[in-house]
């Protein structure tokens, strides 16, 4: 491979000022008596690609709704976006 091409590609590689894109710690979601998610730890770092797979009702959409703060229970869990506790800031109006 051309050394000049490699240098130009690595020189233009994105630089990230955060260590994680999504980080969840011991996430728990419960609707009434139904426990949907329990003890979920998840870390997504820059450059990683993930796929959420599972049968209907396994919690995939619930997990994504926590990340986007579309789920009211996202405020009660430890969820960080780009190294910041985004849900807490949205809940307090900041």
N, C-alpha and C positions, 0 to 999 in steps of 0.2 A: 504494500500500500504506500502511496505517496506520503512522505513525511510532512510535507507542507499541508496536505489535506488533514492529516491527523492533528497537527498543531492548530489549524484553524477551527476544527470541530471542538477540540477541548478548550480552546480559548473562549469560544462563544457559549460554552456550557452554562446553564443557569446557576446562579448562586442563591442559596436560601438562607434567610436570617432566622430560621426556626428549625428545631430538631425534629418536630413531629407535626404531621398534618392533623391527625385525629389521635387522641389518646383517651381511653376509657378505663376507669378503675372501679372494679367491683360494682358494675352497673346492675341495677335491679329494677324491673318493671312488673307491677302487679295490678290487675284490674279485678276488683272485688276479691274473690277467692282464687282466681286464675293467675298463677305465676307464669309470666310470659318469658322474662329473661332473669337470670339469677347468677350473680358473681361473674359477669362478663368483664374480662380484661382484654383490651384491643389497642394495639399501637400501629399506626400507619405512618411510615417515614417518607420523606420526599423521594420520588423516583420509584416507589413501590406500586405495584398494581394488585388489586384484590378483586375477588369475585365472591359474592354472597350466594351460596347455594343451599337449598333445603326444600322440603315439601311445604305445601300450603299450611299456614298456621305455625310455622317454626320460629317466627320472630324477625324475619328479614326486613320487612317494612317498618316494624317497630324500631329496629336498630337504626335504620336510616332516618326515621322521623326524630330520633334523639339527636342525631348529628345536626340536622337542620333546625332544631329547636321547635319543630312543629308538634312535638309531644310535650304536654305539660309536665310530665315526669322527668324531662331532661333537666329541669332546674333543680331537682332533688338529688341528682347524681353527679359524680365527678367526671365531667366530660370537658376536654380541652381541645380547642381548634387552633392550630398554628401557635401552640404553646401558651394559649390564653384560655381562661375559663369563660368562654363566650356566653354560655347559658346564664351564668350568674349576672353578668353585665346586662343582658337583655331583660332579666327578671326585675332588676332594680331600676331599669329605665336609663342606664348609662350607655 
